[in-house]
Structure formats: structure tokens, C-alpha cells
Amino acid sequence: MSASMVPPWADPFLPRQPVMDDMAAQIELDHHRGKPALLYLHGLEGLGVSCTVTQFWNRYQHLINGPLVWLSGRHPDGNTVPLGELLSRALLKFAVPEADQGTTEFEKADSFQAVASSHKKFLLVVDDIDNIAQILPFIPVDAPDAIIMATSALRSSTLEQRGFAPFTPDLLSAEAAEELFRAGLGDTALSLDDATIDQLTTFCGGIPLLIKVLAAQICGRPPKARILLSQLRKSGVRLLKLDDEQRMQRFLDTAYDNLTDAEKIAYRRLGSLPAAHFGVDAVAAILGIEADAAYELLERLTELSLLTCADPARDRFAFHPVLRDDARARALATDDPNVLRQAVEDWVTWFLREALPRAAVISQRWWVSPVSDLMVALHPDGVPLFTRPAALAWFDAEDANLVAAVRAAHRAELHDLAWPLCVALWKYLHLHGRYEAWIDTHVLGLASAEAANCDLGIMQLSSQLGSAYLELTEYADARECFTRALQLARTTDHLLGEQSALEWLGKIAAAQGQFATALAAYQQSWDVVAASGSRISPAEQARAFAILLLQRARAEYASGNLARAVTDAQQAIDYFVDEPTETDNTAKARLILGRAQSDLGSTDEAIATFTAALRGFEAEDVRKQQAHTRRLLGDAYRAAGSPTEAIDQYRSALDYYRSVGNALADAVARAITELSGTPPTE
């Protein structure tokens, strides 16, 4: 199975035609019956189950006739991937950005059903599922030509009861095993006699992974064949009588014993870490060697098929899950626990060194002093500068590793590293709506801050965790977090923390329709800033006031105080419009201003304001807000007696709502029908 969200390479030397023909026949039968095809493949790790799926994808394009959506049911550390994350990744494959997705599993599942209905034909795979809840929401209700597949190491009667047809690849025949072995050997096969090749492949028991590893040990080194054959013969009949899993372990013992000391250390150290993949610089930090030496080790382990090249363009390397488990077991059995803990510490420290300067670029939020001081300490020669796109691209590449690093640091009781890494991760997770990972990491990070007795860390993480709960409308949990943050801010005399906690408490009250309470909290937050003197810089004061004006305008608009909403929104715009990094907030303030103007009957002003807001959201590439703004523009043009312009805006909004499965699509479609007399086409 694969621990990656991308499909493994389809090995052309795996003869899987019989099982693939059976899969194709099942798909054709299900589609003939007018229902989506449901299949699952199971088999021993290393048997090539996942590769069989990708091989099927390559050979049966005419049957699939749509995109491949590949998901993994487990993280590299063995933890189950939450359903919400799987749904988010599936929606991303259908070009629905995370910022445009719903917040809850139910909303994401509804969006997936709408998107599936729109696409009709696709192959969706959940590889190495942990439980059936990871696959059931992907069964489409209105895409009878879709194909849904799951893979698992074990056969599942529960999946069969839910209508999934079971398939399993066979162990390779002697002929197929030899073909795969010779392919791995390349020209080296010409230097070996047929009897040697036959005996070596026999020891592999028809398991593709073992054949590949064995071939990699010998490729380019013909004398190695005799050495390995001698070692395998020492187990003799006992090896051949072992079951498949025991055979695999005994075989990997032989492969490991033939590594150099440096290769053994690298294999164990990397296997002890829950990384999805490794970059050269991270490996150099973990092993305490130069980058060139790290690259040579990674290349050598890849040549021996103990690692795979996960992304050649960026020199990323990864383990097959079987080999990761083997490397981890050897590390636990061989290395001192303090050595393994140091490897985790070096890995997490490397991530902090790389993440903090990039997070500072995308965060635009204050950090408590232990975090900002740590960033400076990790860069004694000066903190490097990054562009926002470059910083986001780095987080895109490392996000799975960063989440795993928080877990690993907390588990290793590296508490002074675990919670600052959450601070670095927060804004990225926020921007992408990664709520499961956000809450998971921050619960652990908060526990680490508590274990480290760091009140400032507890304050900051309580605030960051509370913002996730607010997004998910879990108001009681959010209020508890921000109340705690407020208490600690006052205890530590942290004015920005106090101002922020009060603002968030106001946002919770506003979300629950308690507008008087919200406005009172905003005023308290305002008073903290106003009384701060020089303890909060003029720039920080100005931005805090502008944000509070925006929040206040929203509450005033929602409570019907339109005149005050106009005044406060305009004052917020006056600040934001001159700041090059505040395009999004400028557009948000204009959205509130336009709605208030529209409700006051100032239709022409509302159209101009909405148009300016739309330009801002377009500049930020925020599709959801663009659609909402176009819908409001359509309403304004309709009120102004301009049906043609209204229909144009409605159609643009409708295209987006349909593409992401937003429930507003029906209301917008009705508006178009009322204005044009013709229902919009699908």
C-alpha cells in the first residue's frame, strides 16, 4: 500500500492481466446495471496491490474515461487520515480549493456529491483504508459511471456487505518472478547463469517487493549474487517453509546485513521518523552530515530499492510502507532511545529553522516572544527573507511532514519545540481550511506548552485553537479557549494578547447573534489598544483599530444599524486601502459597505462598492468571495433595473456554486429564471 496522496508507479513487469480483466468485467457489469462500480483490492504488503490499481488505470482508460483521484487512508506514522481531510483532498483533485470548501465533514461530503454529479466519470481510490467510514461518503448518488476502489492488506467482509466486489493479485508465478527479477538486474542479468537466477527468485516466494530489493542489491555487482545466494541458503528449507510475512522479514534481514555502516544508520534513522518524504537538507540535518554526503546516501538506498524517489524534480525520497516498518523496527531494536530522540529533535529543529521565517511572511500576526526569539536564535547570521508565494510553496511541499513533526516532538517530550512549530503552522492551516490537522496539532501543542510551563505559549495556542473551533461553529469550545487566552494575557501583561482575545470573544458573540455583547467586547479591545501608549507600536495600533472597525461594521450591519456600519466600514477601508498586504481585508470591508449601501437604497453606490470589492477578491484569487460578491452585484443590478447585467453576474456566481456544490446554486438559478424566463443550463 502507499502512504502518499499520489499513486505509486505502475510497474509494467507485474503480470496482473487476469485480475485486471476480472476488475474490468465487474465495472462493465455495474455500469450496465446503471450504478457506480465499487471494488476493493486486498493482499499482503509488498504484493503490489496499489501498483495493480495504477496499472489498471493506465491500461483501461477507455473504461474509466475520467480523472484519477488517489487518496491514502493512513499517514506515514500509521495514524488514520480523518475523513474530512480525505474529502478535502478529493475536492482539491476536482479543482475545488480548500478555501472554497465547507468547514464540516457533512458540508464537504455534500460538496463532493455535487462535484461527482457534475463530473460523472472518474476513478477514486482510497488506498490502505483503515475503516469503511473512509470510503462510504465517496460512493456517488448521481454518478453511475464512476468507479470507487479501496485497497487493504486484509479482506473485509464489511466492505463486501456494502457492495464492494473483492479482488486480490496472486503471488507471482516462477516465470513472472524471473521476468521482474531480470528487469531489475538490467544488463547484470547477462552475467548470471539461469540456475542462479532461478534459485534467487525462488527464495522471494513470488512477492514483488522482495524481488525488486534483491535485484537492486545485485544490479551492477554480479559477484554479489553468489554472496546473497549463500546467505539465503543458510536458512535453506526453513526459509521456504515460512509464511509470506515471515519470509519477507527474513529476506530483509539479508538485504540489511549487506549495507555499509553508514547506509544502515541512514536506513534506521530515517525509518524512525514519521516523515511522508525526505528532502536532502532535512536528511543532512538528521544525520549530521553535509548535503552532498546525504544525497549520495539517499541515492544509494534508492539504487538498492530501500527508498523510492518520490519527486525527482525536487529530490524527495520516501519509504515503501513495508520497508519503513522494517527500518523503524531495526532502529528500536538497535539504537539507544536517546539517539532516536536526538534524531527527532534534529528533524523538528530543522523544520522550525525553515518554517519560522516563511511563516512570518504569511502570518501577518504577532507572535509571543519565545517564538520570535527562537527564530532569531536559529538564524544567528540573520533571518532569511522569502516572498509570500515562495513561502506558501514550501509549506505546500512540507505540510504533511510538519504535522507529523508536531506529533513526533510531543511524543518525544520535546515540548519546547512542539508548541512553537504549531505557531509556525497555524496560518497555513488556517488559509487552507485544514481543520482536522489544525485541531490535532494544536491540542498536542497546547499540552506541550503546558508541560513546558510556558504561559505565553499557552496563551497563543489557546487563541489559535479557539479560532479553529469558531470556524467549525463549536462556540463553547472556542469561548473556553479565548477566555483562557484572555486570562493569561492579563496575567502576563501581554497587551496584544489581551486585545486579540477580546476581539475573538466579540466574534463568537456576533456569530451567535449576540450583537450587543459583541460590540461591548470590541470596545474593550479598542480600549486596551488606546491605553497602551508606546507598549504597542503605532503601526500595530493602527492595524488593530482597522480590524476592530471591520468587525464592528459587521456586527452593526447584522443588527440593523446600517448608518454606523457604513461609517465604520469606510474608516476601515481608509486604512486598509493604503496597505499593500491588506487587499483581502479591503475587499471584505467593501463587501460590508456595499451591503449596507444597498439596504439603504443607495444602489448606484452599492454597485460601485461591490465592483471594487470584486477586483480585490480577484487579485487575491479568492473564488468563494468572488462568487458571493457577484451574487450581491446581481441583486444590486436587479434593484437598479438592469436585468442584463444582473443575469451576467448571477451566471458567473452560479458557475462557481455548481462547481463546488454550494447550496446557493438553487437560489441563484431561480433568480436567473425569474429575470430571463429560461432556466439556466447545467
N, C-alpha and C positions, 0 to 999 in steps of 0.2 A: 504494500500500500504506500501511498505518497503522503507526506506531511506538508505538502505545498498546495497553495491555491492555484497552481498551474499544473497541467497534465504532464506526466513523465513522457520521456521519449518513447515512441512506439518502435520496439525492437523488431526489425524486419526479419530476423533469423528465428523468431519464435513461431513455430508452426501451429497456429491456432485456428486454422480454417474450419475444422469440424465444429468446434464450439461457436465460432462466429457465424457459421451457416445456421446453426440452431437458433442463435440470438436473432438473426435476420428474419427467420421464419416466424418467430414469436412476435416480432414487431409488425410484420406484414399482417399476421392474423389479428392482432389487437386493433390495428388501424382499419382493417376490413370490417371489424365489428363497431367502428366508429368511436373508439376510446383511446386515450393515450397509452402507449406501451410502457409497462412497469417491469423492470428486470433488476435482478441483483446477482452479482458475481462473488463467489467466495472461494477461499483457498489459502493454503499455507503462505505465510510471509516469505517472499523470495521466489514464489512460483510464477510471478509475472501477471498477477490479476489486473493490476492497474494498467500495465502495458498492453494487456489484451483489449481493454476498453479503448485506449488511444489507437491501437492498431485497427480496431473496428471502425473508429471514427475516420481514419484515413482511407479505408477500403470501401466503406459503404456510404459515401457522400450522397449518392443518388437516393438512398433510402432515408437519410437524415434531412438533407435539403434545408439546413439552417445552421445557426451558430452553436458552438460548444461552450457550455458553462461548466467549468470544473471547480468543485469545492472540496475542501478537506474537512473531515469530521473531527480531527484531532490536531492540536498544536504539537510542535516538536517536543515539548516537555511532557507529552502524554495527556495533558488536560483536554477536556472536551471543548470544542468550539461551540459557543452558545448559538441558539437558533437565530437570534437577532443579528448576530454577525454574519451567519451564513446567508440570511435573507439580504442583508446589506450588500454583500459581495456579489450575490446573484443579480441584484438590481444594477450594480455597477457594470456588470457584463452586458446589461441591456441599456447602457448609456444613461442610467439614472444616477446622477451624482449624489453622494451621501448627504450633502446639504439640502437636497431636494426630496429626500426620503422622509417617511414618517419617523416618529420617535419610538413608538412601541412595537413589539413583535406583531401585534394584531394589525397595526397600520401598515407595516412593511409587508405582511402576508397579503393584505388586501391589494397593495400596490403590485405585488408580484403577480397576483391573479389577473389584474387588469393588463399588465405588460405581457403576460403569457398569452392572454386572449388576443392581444394585438399582433404578436409575432407568430403565433400558431405553431410554427415548426422550429424545433430546436432539440438538442440533446443536453440534458442537465445531469451531471454526475455528482453524487456526494460520496467521495472516496473515504474508505475506512470509517464508516459510521459507528458511532458509539451507542446510539439508541434510535428507535424508529421515529421519535419526535423530530429528529434532524432531517427526515425525508418527507414525512407526510404532508407538511404545508406546501411542498413543491409539486404535489400532484395537481395538475391544472383541471379546472372545472369546465373550461371552454377553449381547449387546445387539443382536439382529438388526434392531431398529427404529431404531437410532442412525444419525446422519449425520455423517461426518467430512469436513471440507473443508480444503484447503490453498490458499493463493494465492502466486503468484510472478510476478516480472517476466518470467521466461523459461519456455519449455516444458521439461518434464522427462521424458525417456524413462524414467528410473529409476522415477519415480512411476507411470508407466503400466505398467511391468513389475510393479509391486507391486499393481496392480489399481485405480489411481485413474483415473477417466474424465476426460479433458481438456475444458475449455471455455474460450472466450475471448470477451469482449464485442467487438463490432465498433466501428470508428470511427463517430461519429455521422453520420447522413445529413444532407444540407443542411437538410431540414425539421426534423429533431430538433435540429440545432445552433442553428437560428434560434429554436426554441421555448425552449431553455435560455438563449440569449442574452437574449431578451425577458423571460424570468422574472427574470434577474439585473438587468436595467435597471429593472424596475418601471414606474412612470409615465413615466420618462425616455424609454422607447421611443416614446411618443406624439409626442415632439418630433423624432424622426429619420425620415427617409424610408426606404422599403423598400430602395432601391438601396444606401444607406449600410450598413444592417444586413446586407444580403446580402454586400457586399464585406468587411466586417469579419469576419463569421463564416467566410468562405471562407479568410481568412488563418490561421484557427485549425486548419484541417485536420481537423476532426471530433474534436479532443481536448478532453474536457470541462473539464479544469483550465484550459486556456488560455482557453476561452470564459468561464468564471467570472471569471478575473482581468481579462480585457478588459472585461466588463460592469461589474465593480466600479470600474474606472478611470473609466468614463463616467457611472455612476449618479449622478443629481443634478447632472451637469455636461454638458449636451448639447453645448456647443461643443467639449468635449474629443474628441468622436467625430471631428470633421474633422481635428484635430491628429494624433490617433493614426493615422487612416487615411492621412494624408500621410506620416507616418513609416514606416508599414509599406509604403507604395507605393515608397519609396526602394529597398527590397530587391527589389520587383517580382517578376519571373519567378523570380529566384534564390531567393527565399523559398519560393515554391510548389513548386520543384523539390527542396528539401531533404527528407531523410528526416525521420521524425517527431521523433526526438530532437534533430536539428539545428534543426528548425523551432521546437521548444519553447524551445531556448536563445536563438535569435534573437528570438523573441517576448518572452521575459522581459527581454531587453536593453531593448526598447522600454518595457515596464512600469517597469523600474527607472529609466530615464532621466527619467521623468516624476515621480519622487518629489522632495520637497523635500530639502535637505541633511540636515536633522535626521532625516527618515524614512529616508534612505539609510544614515546612520550607525547608526540603531537596527536596521535590517534586517541590516546586515553584522555588527554586534557580537553580536546575539542569534543569528544563524546560525553564528557562530564557536564557540559554546558547545554542548556535548553535552547540553543540557537536554531532558528529556521535555516540560516545560511551564514557563511563567514566571508568577510572581506579580508584582504591581505593585511591591512593595517591593524585590524582588530586581532588577527591571529598573531601578528608580531608582538602586540602588547601582551597577549595571554601567555605566549611562550618566552617573552623577554629576549627576543632576537631582532635582528634587522629585518626590514620589509623584504629585501631580496632573498634572504635565507628562508623567510616564511613562505614566500611564493614558491621557492624550489621544493619545500616540503609538501605544500598543497598540491603542486603539480605531480610530485612523486606518488602521493597517496591516491591521486586521481588516476594515474597510469596503472596503479595496482588495483583499480576498481574498488578501493575502500572509501573513496569520496567520489562525488559526481560534480561536474561543472554546471552549477545551477543557472549561471548567467555569464556566458563567455565575454560579452561586451563589457561587463563590469568586474570581471574576475571574482565571481561569487561561487563559493563551493558549499556543498551540502552532503549530508549522510543519507543513504538508504535507511529506513527505519530499523531494519534488522541489524545493520552494522552500527547504527547509533546505540542500540540497546547493548550490543556486544562490547563496544568501546566503553560505554558507561559502566557495565558490569566489571570490566577489567580495571577501570580506574578505581572503583570502590574496593576491589579485591587487592590491588597492588599499592595504591598511593596512600600516604598519610592523610588523614582528614584535613589537617592544617594546610597541606599542599593544595588539595582540591578547593578549599575555602579561599586560598590565595588566588587561585585561577579565577574564581567567581569575582573576587574583589578587583583583580586586574581588568577583567572583562567589563564590569559595571563602571569602574573608574574611567575606562576608555570611552564608554558611552557618555558619561557625564561630561568629559572633556570636549567631546564632539557635539553633544546635544545642546549644552547650555548657550553657547554663542549664537547658535542657529535659532534656538527657542526665543532668545532675546529679540531677534529680528521680527518674529511672527507674533509675539505675545502682546506687545504694547501695553503691558500691565506691570505694576510694581511687584517686586519680589522682596521677601524678607531678607535681612542682611546675611544670615548664614548661607543663603543660596548665591547671592551676588558676590559675597566674599569667596565662596568656593570656586566660582567661575574665574575670578582673578587669580586665585592660588593655583589653579590648574593650567593657567596660561601666564607664567611669570614674565615671559618676553612680550606680553601684550595680547589682549583678547582679539582674535581674528574677526574680520568683518565679512558678512555674507549678504547677498541680495535676498529678498524675500522668496523669489522663485527658486533660487538655489537651495535655500534653507528648507523649503517645503519639499523639494525633490529628494533631499537627503532623508527627511522623515518618511517620505513615501517608501523609500527603499528599506528603511530600518525599523518600521513601526512594529512588526511582529517581534523582532529581537528586543526592542525597547520594553515592550510589555512583558516579555519573558524575563528580561533583566531585573525588572522590579520584583517579580515573584522570586527570582533566584536570590536577590540581595536580601529580601525579607526572610526567606527560608534560612539563609546562611547567617542571619542575625547581623548583617551589615546595615544596621538601621540608619547610620549617619549618611549612607549612600542611597538607600531605598527611597526615602521621602523626597530628597531634592530631585531625584530622577522623575518623580511624579510631577513636580513643579515644571520641569522641562517638557514633559509630555502633555500637560494639560491643554494648552491652546490648540495643539494639533488634533487631539481627540475631540475637542470642542468644535473646531472648524468642520470636522468630518462626521460629526454625529455618532462617534463610536462609543455609545453609552455603556455597553457591557464591559468593554475594556476600560473605559473611564472609571466606572464604579469599582470594578475588580481591583485595578491598580491602586486606587485612592483609599479603599478600605485597608489594604495592606500597608500603603504608605502612611496612613494615619496611625496605624498600630505601631509602625516603626518610629514615627515621630514621638509617640507616647513612650515607647521603650527607651528612646534617646533622651527623654525628659526635655524636649525642645518645645517650649510653649509657642514660639514664633512659627515653628514648623506645623504644630497642631492647628494654629490659627489659620495659616494659609491653606492647608489641605482641607480643613473643615469647610472653608469658603469654596474651594474648588469642587469638593464632593457635593456640597449643597447645591451648586449650580447645575449639576447633573440631575439631581433629584427634582429640581424645579422644572427642568426641561421635560422630565417624564411625568410631571404633574403629581409627584409624590410630595405633597405640600408639608405634611407633618415632619417627614424626614428632612426636608430642606430647611424648615424653620428651626429644627433642632440643631442642625449644622451651623446655621448662621447665628443663632443665639449663642452657641458656644464660641464661635469666632469673635463675636462682639464682646463677650465677657473677657476673653484672652487679650483682645486688642486693648481693652481698658486696663487690664491688669499689667500689661507690658508697656502701656502708654504709647501704643502704635497708632498714630492718628489716621494714617491712610487705611489701616485695617479696620478701624472703628467706622470711618466714613463709608467704606465699602460694605461692611456688614449691615449697616443701617439702610443703605441703598437696596441691597438684596432683600432685606426683610420687607421693604416697601414694595418690591417687585412681586414677592409672594402674596402680599395682601391684595395688590392690584389684580393678580391672576385669579384670585378668589372673589373678585368683585367688591372688595372692602376698600373703596377708594379713599374714604376719609382717613383710614388707618395708613394707607399707602402714602398719601400726601403728608401726613404727620411724620412718617419715617423719613421721607425725602427731606423735609425741613430740618429734622435733627441732623441728618447727614450734611446738609448745607451749612448748618451752624458750626459743625466740627471743622469744616474747611475754613469758614470765615474767621474763626477764632484761632486758627493755627499759627498765624503770624509767619515767621520765617522758617518754621519747622516743616512746612510743606512748601516746596518751591513754587514760584509764580506760574511756571508752565503747568505743573501738576494741579495747582488750584484752578487754573483756567479750564483745563480739560474736565476736572471733576464737576465744576459748575455746569459746563455744557452738557455732560452726560445726565446730570440731575435735571436740567431743563428738559431734555428729551424724555426722560422717564415721567416727569411731572406733566408734560404735554399729553402723553399717552393716557395717564390716569384722568386728567381733566377732560379729554375728549370722550373717554369711555363713560364718564359720569355726567356728560351733557354740558359741561362748562366750556362751550366752544370758543368764546372770546378769549378766555385765558389760555386755551390750548393753542390758538393762533399766535398769541404773544410769545409764549414760551417756546414754541416750535421755531418761530422766526429768530429768536435770540440764540437758540442752539445752532441754527443754520449759520448765523453770522460768525460764530466761532469756527465751526467745522469746515466751512467752505474755503477758508484760507489755509487749511492744514492738508498737505498733500497725501497724508496717510489716512485721512478721515472721509474718504469718498463714500464708504458704506454708511457711516453714521449721518453724513449729509443727506443721502438719499432717504434714509429712514425718517429723519426729521421732516423732510419734504413730503413724505407719504402721509404723515400725521397732519401736516399743514394743509395739504390738498384735501384730505377727507373733511377737515373742519371747514374749509372754504366751501366745499361742495354742499355740506349740510346747511351752511349759512346762506346758500343761494348764489354765491359768487362763482358761477360756473366757469366763466372765462378764466378767472384767476386759478381755479382748481385745475383746469386743463393745462395751463402753463406750468403749474407746480408739479403735477403728475408727470408731464413730459420731461421736466428737468430731473425728477427722481428716477425715471426710467433710464435716462442717459447714465446716471450714476450706477445703477444696478447692472447696466450693460458693461460699464467699464470694469466692474468687479466680477463680471460673469456669474452673477447670482440668478440662476434661471427661475427659481421659485418666486423670488421677489419681482422679477420682471413680469411674470405671468400675473401676479396679483395686481401689479401696477397697471398693466394693460387692461385687466378686468375693470378696475376703477376708472381708467380713462374711457373705456367703453361706456360705463354708466354716465360719466360726465358728458361725453359727446351725445349720448341719447337724451339727457336732460336738456342739452343745448339745441336739440332739434337737428342733429347731424347724424342721421342713421347710417350713411355710408361709412363715415369714419368710425362710428361705434362698432359696426359689424367687422371692420378690419381689425380693430383692437381685440374684439371678442374672439375672432378666429385664431389670432396668434396665441391668446391665452388658452383657448380650447386645445390647440395642438399640444401645448405643454401638458395640460391637465390629463389629457388622454395618454400621453407618452409615459407618465409616471403613475397613472392610476389614481389621480386625485378626485375625490368625490365632488369637487366643484364643477367638474366637467358637465354634469347634467344641467345645472343651473345656467351655465354659460350657453350650452346648446339650446336651451329653451329661449334665452334672450335673443339668440340669432334667429330662431324660428319665428318669434314674435315680430321681429323687425323686417325680415326678408320674406316671410310666408313659406319658406322652404327649410326643412330640417337640414342641418349640416351633414355632409357625408362622413362616413367613418374614415 
